[in-house]
Structure formats: C-alpha cells, structure tokens
Amino acid sequence: MVCPEQTESVAPLSEAVGASSTQSECISAEEASAETELAAQVAALRSNIAEQEKVLQERYLRLYADFENYRKRIQKEQAEQIRYANAPLLTDILPVLDNLERALAHSQETHDFNKMIEGVTLIYQQQCTQLEKYGVQPIESIGQPFDPLFHQSIGQIEVDRETQDNCVVSETQKGYKIHERVLRPTLVVVGRFTKKLAATCENNTTELPETME
C-alpha cells in the first residue's frame, strides 16, 4: 500500500517534470522560430546583394562602354592632329613656292640672270623668315670649336694657326635647330694644327724672294 505522504510527494514531482517538459518545448519552438526568422533575413540579404551585384554589373558595363567610346574618339582626334599638324607650317611655305614659280617664269621670259639671282635671294630670305617664325634657326659653325652635338665632321684639313685646331673651317651643309633642339647637324670640315705645317709656313714667310739683277 502507498502511504498518503508518499502520494503527496510524488504529485509535485510529476508536476515539476511536466513543467520542465513544457518549458523545453517552448524553448525549442522559440529557437525554431528564431532560426526561421534568421534564415528569412539571410535569404533577403542574399537577394538584396544579388540585386545590387546586378545593378553594379550593368553600371560597370555602361561605364566600360562609355570609356571605350571615349578612348576611340581620343585616338581618332590624336590621329587627325598628327596627320594635319604640319598644316600651319605648310600654309606659310606655300607663298615661298609661289614666288619661286614666278621667278622661274620671269627668268624664262627675260633671260636676265642678274634678275633671277636677285629674285632667288629674296625668296631665300623669305624662307628664312618663315622658318624663324617657327623657331627654326641655322647653326652658326664657322670658326666655332667642333661640337658633336651640333656638328658632324666629314673630314679634316691641316691649318697653320693653333687657334684653328679642332675648329670648324668650312661647312658643306648648313645645320638647323628648332628652339634648343637640333633638327639636323651641320656637315663640317675640322681644322687640325700640326707644328710641322706651322714651321713650314713660318719659313715661307721669313724667306725673302730673290731679285733679278
């Protein structure tokens, strides 16, 4: 037989076990609900990220297409600028060509050599003026020390003065520079001083010519 006291002690225990079970079920339901809500938030974030990636990809493609169009346009403009960069210079040179044609036609009609020389001289001066307008100037070389930056030696010649040693004695083709940059060097002949030649020249100057009696 079960004592009343034992019955009373078993009842609270059963109630405690039932309450604990109910509490566990509530916690499990809350956890499941939280997991479901978290999964929904993750899915929403993934969807939002995918949508943003799509928008960014479309924006990137548009920007890339715009950049490619800009690059091609700039390349075309640069090619046009390079192609016609000499147009102003050539426009200024055309009058020189016109004057040269007039001089040739006039010389054929008159056969006046002096007039032709005068006309060619004026055309040469006009050409030099046009070149100076663009910063082109001849390189002064005669009497200057040989400088490989401005001169190109095509030969040497013996000189009788030491001050002419390694200096430009003559030009075979004039050189030009634009501002501070050499367009083409001057072709020059360079002097070479030797004591033997100097002594020979000195002897020649000291010897008196013989006079006939």
CNS distance restraints for C-alpha pairs under 8 A (distance, minus, plus):
assign (resid   2 and name CA) (resid   6 and name CA) 6.50 0.50 0.50
assign (resid   2 and name CA) (resid   7 and name CA) 6.85 0.50 0.50
assign (resid   3 and name CA) (resid   7 and name CA) 6.43 0.50 0.50
assign (resid   4 and name CA) (resid   8 and name CA) 6.23 0.50 0.50
assign (resid   5 and name CA) (resid   9 and name CA) 6.39 0.50 0.50
assign (resid   6 and name CA) (resid  10 and name CA) 6.27 0.50 0.50
assign (resid   7 and name CA) (resid  11 and name CA) 6.42 0.50 0.50
assign (resid   8 and name CA) (resid  12 and name CA) 7.18 0.50 0.50
assign (resid   9 and name CA) (resid  13 and name CA) 6.80 0.50 0.50
assign (resid  10 and name CA) (resid  14 and name CA) 6.35 0.50 0.50
assign (resid  11 and name CA) (resid  15 and name CA) 6.32 0.50 0.50
assign (resid  12 and name CA) (resid  16 and name CA) 6.08 0.50 0.50
assign (resid  13 and name CA) (resid  17 and name CA) 6.23 0.50 0.50
assign (resid  14 and name CA) (resid  18 and name CA) 6.14 0.50 0.50
assign (resid  15 and name CA) (resid  19 and name CA) 6.09 0.50 0.50
assign (resid  16 and name CA) (resid  20 and name CA) 6.12 0.50 0.50
assign (resid  17 and name CA) (resid  21 and name CA) 6.16 0.50 0.50
assign (resid  18 and name CA) (resid  22 and name CA) 6.14 0.50 0.50
assign (resid  19 and name CA) (resid  23 and name CA) 6.06 0.50 0.50
assign (resid  20 and name CA) (resid  24 and name CA) 6.17 0.50 0.50
assign (resid  21 and name CA) (resid  25 and name CA) 6.24 0.50 0.50
assign (resid  22 and name CA) (resid  26 and name CA) 6.28 0.50 0.50
assign (resid  23 and name CA) (resid  27 and name CA) 6.24 0.50 0.50
assign (resid  24 and name CA) (resid  28 and name CA) 6.08 0.50 0.50
assign (resid  25 and name CA) (resid  29 and name CA) 6.14 0.50 0.50
assign (resid  26 and name CA) (resid  30 and name CA) 6.16 0.50 0.50
assign (resid  27 and name CA) (resid  31 and name CA) 6.08 0.50 0.50
assign (resid  28 and name CA) (resid  32 and name CA) 6.10 0.50 0.50
assign (resid  29 and name CA) (resid  33 and name CA) 6.06 0.50 0.50
assign (resid  30 and name CA) (resid  34 and name CA) 6.02 0.50 0.50
assign (resid  31 and name CA) (resid  35 and name CA) 6.05 0.50 0.50
assign (resid  32 and name CA) (resid  36 and name CA) 6.04 0.50 0.50
assign (resid  33 and name CA) (resid  37 and name CA) 6.09 0.50 0.50
assign (resid  34 and name CA) (resid  38 and name CA) 5.99 0.50 0.50
assign (resid  35 and name CA) (resid  39 and name CA) 5.96 0.50 0.50
assign (resid  36 and name CA) (resid  40 and name CA) 6.18 0.50 0.50
assign (resid  37 and name CA) (resid  41 and name CA) 6.24 0.50 0.50
assign (resid  38 and name CA) (resid  42 and name CA) 6.12 0.50 0.50
assign (resid  39 and name CA) (resid  43 and name CA) 6.08 0.50 0.50
assign (resid  40 and name CA) (resid  44 and name CA) 6.12 0.50 0.50
assign (resid  41 and name CA) (resid  45 and name CA) 6.10 0.50 0.50
assign (resid  42 and name CA) (resid  46 and name CA) 6.10 0.50 0.50
assign (resid  43 and name CA) (resid  47 and name CA) 6.11 0.50 0.50
assign (resid  44 and name CA) (resid  48 and name CA) 6.07 0.50 0.50
assign (resid  45 and name CA) (resid  49 and name CA) 6.02 0.50 0.50
assign (resid  46 and name CA) (resid  50 and name CA) 6.03 0.50 0.50
assign (resid  47 and name CA) (resid  51 and name CA) 6.15 0.50 0.50
assign (resid  48 and name CA) (resid  52 and name CA) 6.17 0.50 0.50
assign (resid  49 and name CA) (resid  53 and name CA) 6.01 0.50 0.50
assign (resid  50 and name CA) (resid  54 and name CA) 6.18 0.50 0.50
assign (resid  51 and name CA) (resid  55 and name CA) 6.29 0.50 0.50
assign (resid  52 and name CA) (resid  56 and name CA) 6.03 0.50 0.50
assign (resid  53 and name CA) (resid  57 and name CA) 5.92 0.50 0.50
assign (resid  54 and name CA) (resid  58 and name CA) 6.20 0.50 0.50
assign (resid  55 and name CA) (resid  59 and name CA) 6.13 0.50 0.50
assign (resid  56 and name CA) (resid  60 and name CA) 5.94 0.50 0.50
assign (resid  57 and name CA) (resid  61 and name CA) 6.16 0.50 0.50
assign (resid  58 and name CA) (resid  62 and name CA) 6.26 0.50 0.50
assign (resid  59 and name CA) (resid  63 and name CA) 6.14 0.50 0.50
assign (resid  60 and name CA) (resid  64 and name CA) 5.96 0.50 0.50
assign (resid  61 and name CA) (resid  65 and name CA) 6.09 0.50 0.50
assign (resid  62 and name CA) (resid  66 and name CA) 6.15 0.50 0.50
assign (resid  63 and name CA) (resid  67 and name CA) 6.04 0.50 0.50
assign (resid  64 and name CA) (resid  68 and name CA) 6.12 0.50 0.50
assign (resid  65 and name CA) (resid  69 and name CA) 6.22 0.50 0.50
assign (resid  66 and name CA) (resid  70 and name CA) 6.12 0.50 0.50
assign (resid  67 and name CA) (resid  71 and name CA) 6.00 0.50 0.50
assign (resid  68 and name CA) (resid  72 and name CA) 6.13 0.50 0.50
assign (resid  69 and name CA) (resid  73 and name CA) 6.12 0.50 0.50
assign (resid  70 and name CA) (resid  74 and name CA) 6.14 0.50 0.50
assign (resid  71 and name CA) (resid  75 and name CA) 6.14 0.50 0.50
assign (resid  72 and name CA) (resid  76 and name CA) 6.12 0.50 0.50
assign (resid  73 and name CA) (resid  77 and name CA) 6.18 0.50 0.50
assign (resid  74 and name CA) (resid  78 and name CA) 6.05 0.50 0.50
assign (resid  75 and name CA) (resid  79 and name CA) 6.07 0.50 0.50
assign (resid  76 and name CA) (resid  80 and name CA) 6.20 0.50 0.50
assign (resid  77 and name CA) (resid  81 and name CA) 6.14 0.50 0.50
assign (resid  78 and name CA) (resid  82 and name CA) 6.12 0.50 0.50
assign (resid  79 and name CA) (resid  83 and name CA) 6.02 0.50 0.50
assign (resid  80 and name CA) (resid  84 and name CA) 6.20 0.50 0.50
assign (resid  81 and name CA) (resid  85 and name CA) 5.42 0.50 0.50
assign (resid  86 and name CA) (resid  90 and name CA) 6.09 0.50 0.50
assign (resid  87 and name CA) (resid  91 and name CA) 5.98 0.50 0.50
assign (resid  88 and name CA) (resid  92 and name CA) 6.42 0.50 0.50
assign (resid  89 and name CA) (resid  93 and name CA) 6.34 0.50 0.50
assign (resid  89 and name CA) (resid 134 and name CA) 7.82 0.50 0.50
assign (resid  90 and name CA) (resid  94 and name CA) 6.21 0.50 0.50
assign (resid  91 and name CA) (resid  95 and name CA) 7.80 0.50 0.50
assign (resid  92 and name CA) (resid  96 and name CA) 7.78 0.50 0.50
assign (resid  92 and name CA) (resid 130 and name CA) 6.71 0.50 0.50
assign (resid  93 and name CA) (resid  97 and name CA) 6.65 0.50 0.50
assign (resid  93 and name CA) (resid 127 and name CA) 7.24 0.50 0.50
assign (resid  93 and name CA) (resid 130 and name CA) 7.11 0.50 0.50
assign (resid  94 and name CA) (resid  98 and name CA) 6.25 0.50 0.50
assign (resid  95 and name CA) (resid  99 and name CA) 6.18 0.50 0.50
assign (resid  96 and name CA) (resid 100 and name CA) 6.20 0.50 0.50
assign (resid  96 and name CA) (resid 123 and name CA) 6.22 0.50 0.50
assign (resid  96 and name CA) (resid 126 and name CA) 6.79 0.50 0.50
assign (resid  96 and name CA) (resid 127 and name CA) 6.34 0.50 0.50
assign (resid  97 and name CA) (resid 101 and name CA) 6.25 0.50 0.50
assign (resid  98 and name CA) (resid 102 and name CA) 6.34 0.50 0.50
assign (resid  99 and name CA) (resid 103 and name CA) 6.10 0.50 0.50
assign (resid  99 and name CA) (resid 123 and name CA) 6.67 0.50 0.50
assign (resid 100 and name CA) (resid 104 and name CA) 6.23 0.50 0.50
assign (resid 100 and name CA) (resid 119 and name CA) 7.99 0.50 0.50
assign (resid 100 and name CA) (resid 120 and name CA) 7.13 0.50 0.50
assign (resid 100 and name CA) (resid 123 and name CA) 6.66 0.50 0.50
assign (resid 101 and name CA) (resid 105 and name CA) 6.16 0.50 0.50
assign (resid 102 and name CA) (resid 106 and name CA) 5.99 0.50 0.50
assign (resid 103 and name CA) (resid 107 and name CA) 6.07 0.50 0.50
assign (resid 103 and name CA) (resid 116 and name CA) 6.44 0.50 0.50
assign (resid 103 and name CA) (resid 119 and name CA) 5.99 0.50 0.50
assign (resid 103 and name CA) (resid 120 and name CA) 7.13 0.50 0.50
assign (resid 104 and name CA) (resid 108 and name CA) 6.26 0.50 0.50
assign (resid 104 and name CA) (resid 116 and name CA) 7.53 0.50 0.50
assign (resid 105 and name CA) (resid 109 and name CA) 6.45 0.50 0.50
assign (resid 106 and name CA) (resid 110 and name CA) 6.15 0.50 0.50
assign (resid 106 and name CA) (resid 111 and name CA) 7.92 0.50 0.50
assign (resid 106 and name CA) (resid 116 and name CA) 7.85 0.50 0.50
assign (resid 107 and name CA) (resid 111 and name CA) 5.02 0.50 0.50
assign (resid 107 and name CA) (resid 112 and name CA) 5.96 0.50 0.50
assign (resid 107 and name CA) (resid 113 and name CA) 7.12 0.50 0.50
assign (resid 107 and name CA) (resid 115 and name CA) 7.41 0.50 0.50
assign (resid 107 and name CA) (resid 116 and name CA) 5.72 0.50 0.50
assign (resid 112 and name CA) (resid 116 and name CA) 6.33 0.50 0.50
assign (resid 113 and name CA) (resid 117 and name CA) 6.24 0.50 0.50
assign (resid 114 and name CA) (resid 118 and name CA) 6.22 0.50 0.50
assign (resid 115 and name CA) (resid 119 and name CA) 6.11 0.50 0.50
assign (resid 116 and name CA) (resid 120 and name CA) 6.11 0.50 0.50
assign (resid 117 and name CA) (resid 121 and name CA) 6.11 0.50 0.50
assign (resid 118 and name CA) (resid 122 and name CA) 6.37 0.50 0.50
assign (resid 119 and name CA) (resid 123 and name CA) 6.28 0.50 0.50
assign (resid 120 and name CA) (resid 124 and name CA) 6.11 0.50 0.50
assign (resid 121 and name CA) (resid 125 and name CA) 6.26 0.50 0.50
assign (resid 122 and name CA) (resid 126 and name CA) 6.16 0.50 0.50
assign (resid 123 and name CA) (resid 127 and name CA) 6.14 0.50 0.50
assign (resid 124 and name CA) (resid 128 and name CA) 6.26 0.50 0.50
assign (resid 125 and name CA) (resid 129 and name CA) 6.24 0.50 0.50
assign (resid 126 and name CA) (resid 130 and name CA) 6.33 0.50 0.50
assign (resid 127 and name CA) (resid 131 and name CA) 6.27 0.50 0.50
assign (resid 128 and name CA) (resid 132 and name CA) 6.15 0.50 0.50
assign (resid 128 and name CA) (resid 137 and name CA) 7.95 0.50 0.50
assign (resid 129 and name CA) (resid 133 and name CA) 6.37 0.50 0.50
assign (resid 130 and name CA) (resid 134 and name CA) 7.03 0.50 0.50
assign (resid 131 and name CA) (resid 135 and name CA) 6.55 0.50 0.50
assign (resid 131 and name CA) (resid 136 and name CA) 5.05 0.50 0.50
assign (resid 131 and name CA) (resid 137 and name CA) 7.05 0.50 0.50
assign (resid 132 and name CA) (resid 136 and name CA) 4.90 0.50 0.50
assign (resid 132 and name CA) (resid 137 and name CA) 5.92 0.50 0.50
assign (resid 134 and name CA) (resid 178 and name CA) 7.61 0.50 0.50
assign (resid 135 and name CA) (resid 177 and name CA) 7.98 0.50 0.50
assign (resid 135 and name CA) (resid 178 and name CA) 5.18 0.50 0.50
assign (resid 135 and name CA) (resid 179 and name CA) 5.26 0.50 0.50
assign (resid 136 and name CA) (resid 176 and name CA) 6.62 0.50 0.50
assign (resid 136 and name CA) (resid 177 and name CA) 5.60 0.50 0.50
assign (resid 136 and name CA) (resid 178 and name CA) 4.33 0.50 0.50
assign (resid 136 and name CA) (resid 179 and name CA) 6.50 0.50 0.50
assign (resid 137 and name CA) (resid 176 and name CA) 5.57 0.50 0.50
assign (resid 137 and name CA) (resid 177 and name CA) 5.60 0.50 0.50
assign (resid 137 and name CA) (resid 178 and name CA) 6.45 0.50 0.50
assign (resid 137 and name CA) (resid 179 and name CA) 7.69 0.50 0.50
assign (resid 138 and name CA) (resid 174 and name CA) 6.88 0.50 0.50
assign (resid 138 and name CA) (resid 175 and name CA) 5.79 0.50 0.50
assign (resid 138 and name CA) (resid 176 and name CA) 4.29 0.50 0.50
assign (resid 138 and name CA) (resid 177 and name CA) 6.37 0.50 0.50
assign (resid 139 and name CA) (resid 150 and name CA) 7.37 0.50 0.50
assign (resid 139 and name CA) (resid 174 and name CA) 7.08 0.50 0.50
assign (resid 139 and name CA) (resid 175 and name CA) 5.34 0.50 0.50
assign (resid 139 and name CA) (resid 176 and name CA) 5.25 0.50 0.50
assign (resid 139 and name CA) (resid 177 and name CA) 6.61 0.50 0.50
assign (resid 139 and name CA) (resid 185 and name CA) 7.94 0.50 0.50
assign (resid 139 and name CA) (resid 186 and name CA) 7.07 0.50 0.50
assign (resid 140 and name CA) (resid 144 and name CA) 7.71 0.50 0.50
assign (resid 141 and name CA) (resid 145 and name CA) 7.97 0.50 0.50
assign (resid 141 and name CA) (resid 151 and name CA) 7.77 0.50 0.50
assign (resid 141 and name CA) (resid 168 and name CA) 6.22 0.50 0.50
assign (resid 141 and name CA) (resid 171 and name CA) 7.53 0.50 0.50
assign (resid 141 and name CA) (resid 186 and name CA) 7.50 0.50 0.50
assign (resid 141 and name CA) (resid 188 and name CA) 7.97 0.50 0.50
assign (resid 142 and name CA) (resid 167 and name CA) 7.85 0.50 0.50
assign (resid 142 and name CA) (resid 168 and name CA) 5.25 0.50 0.50
assign (resid 142 and name CA) (resid 169 and name CA) 5.86 0.50 0.50
assign (resid 142 and name CA) (resid 170 and name CA) 6.03 0.50 0.50
assign (resid 142 and name CA) (resid 171 and name CA) 7.13 0.50 0.50
assign (resid 143 and name CA) (resid 164 and name CA) 7.34 0.50 0.50
assign (resid 143 and name CA) (resid 167 and name CA) 5.80 0.50 0.50
assign (resid 143 and name CA) (resid 168 and name CA) 5.24 0.50 0.50
assign (resid 143 and name CA) (resid 169 and name CA) 6.12 0.50 0.50
assign (resid 144 and name CA) (resid 167 and name CA) 5.47 0.50 0.50
assign (resid 144 and name CA) (resid 168 and name CA) 5.63 0.50 0.50
assign (resid 145 and name CA) (resid 166 and name CA) 6.03 0.50 0.50
assign (resid 145 and name CA) (resid 167 and name CA) 4.16 0.50 0.50
assign (resid 145 and name CA) (resid 168 and name CA) 6.17 0.50 0.50
assign (resid 146 and name CA) (resid 151 and name CA) 6.53 0.50 0.50
assign (resid 146 and name CA) (resid 166 and name CA) 5.91 0.50 0.50
assign (resid 146 and name CA) (resid 167 and name CA) 5.17 0.50 0.50
assign (resid 146 and name CA) (resid 168 and name CA) 5.86 0.50 0.50
assign (resid 146 and name CA) (resid 190 and name CA) 7.01 0.50 0.50
assign (resid 147 and name CA) (resid 151 and name CA) 5.54 0.50 0.50
assign (resid 148 and name CA) (resid 152 and name CA) 6.20 0.50 0.50
assign (resid 149 and name CA) (resid 182 and name CA) 7.96 0.50 0.50
assign (resid 149 and name CA) (resid 185 and name CA) 7.44 0.50 0.50
assign (resid 150 and name CA) (resid 175 and name CA) 7.62 0.50 0.50
assign (resid 150 and name CA) (resid 182 and name CA) 6.86 0.50 0.50
assign (resid 150 and name CA) (resid 184 and name CA) 7.85 0.50 0.50
assign (resid 150 and name CA) (resid 185 and name CA) 4.90 0.50 0.50
assign (resid 150 and name CA) (resid 186 and name CA) 6.38 0.50 0.50
assign (resid 151 and name CA) (resid 175 and name CA) 7.79 0.50 0.50
assign (resid 151 and name CA) (resid 185 and name CA) 4.96 0.50 0.50
assign (resid 151 and name CA) (resid 186 and name CA) 4.77 0.50 0.50
assign (resid 151 and name CA) (resid 187 and name CA) 6.09 0.50 0.50
assign (resid 151 and name CA) (resid 188 and name CA) 6.50 0.50 0.50
assign (resid 152 and name CA) (resid 185 and name CA) 5.99 0.50 0.50
assign (resid 152 and name CA) (resid 186 and name CA) 5.87 0.50 0.50
assign (resid 152 and name CA) (resid 187 and name CA) 4.91 0.50 0.50
assign (resid 152 and name CA) (resid 188 and name CA) 6.05 0.50 0.50
assign (resid 153 and name CA) (resid 187 and name CA) 5.88 0.50 0.50
assign (resid 153 and name CA) (resid 188 and name CA) 5.00 0.50 0.50
assign (resid 153 and name CA) (resid 189 and name CA) 5.77 0.50 0.50
assign (resid 153 and name CA) (resid 190 and name CA) 6.62 0.50 0.50
assign (resid 154 and name CA) (resid 187 and name CA) 6.42 0.50 0.50
assign (resid 154 and name CA) (resid 188 and name CA) 6.03 0.50 0.50
assign (resid 154 and name CA) (resid 189 and name CA) 5.93 0.50 0.50
assign (resid 155 and name CA) (resid 188 and name CA) 7.39 0.50 0.50
assign (resid 155 and name CA) (resid 189 and name CA) 5.09 0.50 0.50
assign (resid 155 and name CA) (resid 190 and name CA) 6.41 0.50 0.50
assign (resid 156 and name CA) (resid 189 and name CA) 5.40 0.50 0.50
assign (resid 156 and name CA) (resid 190 and name CA) 4.72 0.50 0.50
assign (resid 156 and name CA) (resid 191 and name CA) 5.63 0.50 0.50
assign (resid 156 and name CA) (resid 192 and name CA) 6.36 0.50 0.50
assign (resid 157 and name CA) (resid 189 and name CA) 6.91 0.50 0.50
assign (resid 157 and name CA) (resid 190 and name CA) 6.27 0.50 0.50
assign (resid 157 and name CA) (resid 191 and name CA) 5.04 0.50 0.50
assign (resid 157 and name CA) (resid 192 and name CA) 5.81 0.50 0.50
assign (resid 158 and name CA) (resid 191 and name CA) 5.69 0.50 0.50
assign (resid 158 and name CA) (resid 192 and name CA) 4.70 0.50 0.50
assign (resid 158 and name CA) (resid 193 and name CA) 5.71 0.50 0.50
assign (resid 158 and name CA) (resid 194 and name CA) 7.01 0.50 0.50
assign (resid 158 and name CA) (resid 197 and name CA) 7.57 0.50 0.50
assign (resid 159 and name CA) (resid 164 and name CA) 6.61 0.50 0.50
assign (resid 159 and name CA) (resid 165 and name CA) 7.10 0.50 0.50
assign (resid 159 and name CA) (resid 191 and name CA) 5.69 0.50 0.50
assign (resid 159 and name CA) (resid 192 and name CA) 5.69 0.50 0.50
assign (resid 159 and name CA) (resid 193 and name CA) 5.06 0.50 0.50
assign (resid 159 and name CA) (resid 194 and name CA) 7.32 0.50 0.50
assign (resid 159 and name CA) (resid 197 and name CA) 7.45 0.50 0.50
assign (resid 159 and name CA) (resid 198 and name CA) 7.84 0.50 0.50
assign (resid 160 and name CA) (resid 164 and name CA) 7.88 0.50 0.50
assign (resid 160 and name CA) (resid 193 and name CA) 6.14 0.50 0.50
assign (resid 160 and name CA) (resid 194 and name CA) 7.26 0.50 0.50
assign (resid 160 and name CA) (resid 197 and name CA) 5.98 0.50 0.50
assign (resid 160 and name CA) (resid 198 and name CA) 4.80 0.50 0.50
assign (resid 160 and name CA) (resid 201 and name CA) 6.85 0.50 0.50
assign (resid 161 and name CA) (resid 165 and name CA) 7.18 0.50 0.50
assign (resid 161 and name CA) (resid 193 and name CA) 6.48 0.50 0.50
assign (resid 161 and name CA) (resid 198 and name CA) 6.89 0.50 0.50
assign (resid 162 and name CA) (resid 193 and name CA) 5.56 0.50 0.50
assign (resid 162 and name CA) (resid 194 and name CA) 7.92 0.50 0.50
assign (resid 163 and name CA) (resid 167 and name CA) 7.97 0.50 0.50
assign (resid 164 and name CA) (resid 168 and name CA) 7.75 0.50 0.50
assign (resid 164 and name CA) (resid 169 and name CA) 7.63 0.50 0.50
assign (resid 164 and name CA) (resid 191 and name CA) 5.89 0.50 0.50
assign (resid 164 and name CA) (resid 192 and name CA) 7.29 0.50 0.50
assign (resid 164 and name CA) (resid 193 and name CA) 6.95 0.50 0.50
assign (resid 165 and name CA) (resid 190 and name CA) 7.80 0.50 0.50
assign (resid 165 and name CA) (resid 191 and name CA) 5.17 0.50 0.50
assign (resid 165 and name CA) (resid 192 and name CA) 4.85 0.50 0.50
assign (resid 165 and name CA) (resid 193 and name CA) 4.90 0.50 0.50
assign (resid 166 and name CA) (resid 190 and name CA) 5.78 0.50 0.50
assign (resid 166 and name CA) (resid 191 and name CA) 5.23 0.50 0.50
assign (resid 166 and name CA) (resid 192 and name CA) 5.80 0.50 0.50
assign (resid 166 and name CA) (resid 193 and name CA) 7.78 0.50 0.50
assign (resid 167 and name CA) (resid 190 and name CA) 5.49 0.50 0.50
assign (resid 167 and name CA) (resid 191 and name CA) 5.46 0.50 0.50
assign (resid 167 and name CA) (resid 192 and name CA) 7.96 0.50 0.50
assign (resid 168 and name CA) (resid 188 and name CA) 6.26 0.50 0.50
assign (resid 168 and name CA) (resid 189 and name CA) 5.86 0.50 0.50
assign (resid 168 and name CA) (resid 190 and name CA) 4.61 0.50 0.50
assign (resid 168 and name CA) (resid 191 and name CA) 6.21 0.50 0.50
assign (resid 169 and name CA) (resid 188 and name CA) 7.36 0.50 0.50
assign (resid 169 and name CA) (resid 189 and name CA) 5.68 0.50 0.50
assign (resid 169 and name CA) (resid 190 and name CA) 5.53 0.50 0.50
assign (resid 169 and name CA) (resid 191 and name CA) 5.76 0.50 0.50
assign (resid 170 and name CA) (resid 188 and name CA) 5.76 0.50 0.50
assign (resid 170 and name CA) (resid 189 and name CA) 5.31 0.50 0.50
assign (resid 170 and name CA) (resid 190 and name CA) 7.39 0.50 0.50
assign (resid 171 and name CA) (resid 186 and name CA) 7.00 0.50 0.50
assign (resid 171 and name CA) (resid 187 and name CA) 5.86 0.50 0.50
assign (resid 171 and name CA) (resid 188 and name CA) 4.45 0.50 0.50
assign (resid 171 and name CA) (resid 189 and name CA) 6.34 0.50 0.50
assign (resid 172 and name CA) (resid 186 and name CA) 7.75 0.50 0.50
assign (resid 172 and name CA) (resid 187 and name CA) 5.45 0.50 0.50
assign (resid 172 and name CA) (resid 188 and name CA) 5.87 0.50 0.50
assign (resid 172 and name CA) (resid 189 and name CA) 7.68 0.50 0.50
assign (resid 173 and name CA) (resid 186 and name CA) 5.76 0.50 0.50
assign (resid 173 and name CA) (resid 187 and name CA) 5.04 0.50 0.50
assign (resid 173 and name CA) (resid 188 and name CA) 7.29 0.50 0.50
assign (resid 174 and name CA) (resid 185 and name CA) 7.63 0.50 0.50
assign (resid 174 and name CA) (resid 186 and name CA) 4.92 0.50 0.50
assign (resid 174 and name CA) (resid 187 and name CA) 6.65 0.50 0.50
assign (resid 175 and name CA) (resid 183 and name CA) 7.47 0.50 0.50
assign (resid 175 and name CA) (resid 184 and name CA) 5.36 0.50 0.50
assign (resid 175 and name CA) (resid 185 and name CA) 4.68 0.50 0.50
assign (resid 175 and name CA) (resid 186 and name CA) 3.83 0.50 0.50
assign (resid 175 and name CA) (resid 187 and name CA) 7.14 0.50 0.50
assign (resid 176 and name CA) (resid 182 and name CA) 6.27 0.50 0.50
assign (resid 176 and name CA) (resid 183 and name CA) 5.51 0.50 0.50
assign (resid 176 and name CA) (resid 184 and name CA) 5.63 0.50 0.50
assign (resid 176 and name CA) (resid 185 and name CA) 6.69 0.50 0.50
assign (resid 176 and name CA) (resid 186 and name CA) 7.36 0.50 0.50
assign (resid 177 and name CA) (resid 181 and name CA) 5.42 0.50 0.50
assign (resid 177 and name CA) (resid 182 and name CA) 4.09 0.50 0.50
assign (resid 177 and name CA) (resid 183 and name CA) 4.78 0.50 0.50
assign (resid 177 and name CA) (resid 184 and name CA) 6.83 0.50 0.50
assign (resid 178 and name CA) (resid 182 and name CA) 6.24 0.50 0.50
assign (resid 178 and name CA) (resid 183 and name CA) 6.30 0.50 0.50
assign (resid 193 and name CA) (resid 197 and name CA) 7.62 0.50 0.50
assign (resid 193 and name CA) (resid 198 and name CA) 7.72 0.50 0.50
assign (resid 194 and name CA) (resid 198 and name CA) 6.36 0.50 0.50
assign (resid 195 and name CA) (resid 199 and name CA) 6.03 0.50 0.50
assign (resid 196 and name CA) (resid 200 and name CA) 6.26 0.50 0.50
assign (resid 197 and name CA) (resid 201 and name CA) 6.19 0.50 0.50
assign (resid 198 and name CA) (resid 202 and name CA) 6.14 0.50 0.50
assign (resid 199 and name CA) (resid 203 and name CA) 6.12 0.50 0.50
assign (resid 200 and name CA) (resid 204 and name CA) 6.22 0.50 0.50
assign (resid 201 and name CA) (resid 205 and name CA) 6.32 0.50 0.50
assign (resid 202 and name CA) (resid 206 and name CA) 6.29 0.50 0.50
assign (resid 203 and name CA) (resid 207 and name CA) 6.17 0.50 0.50
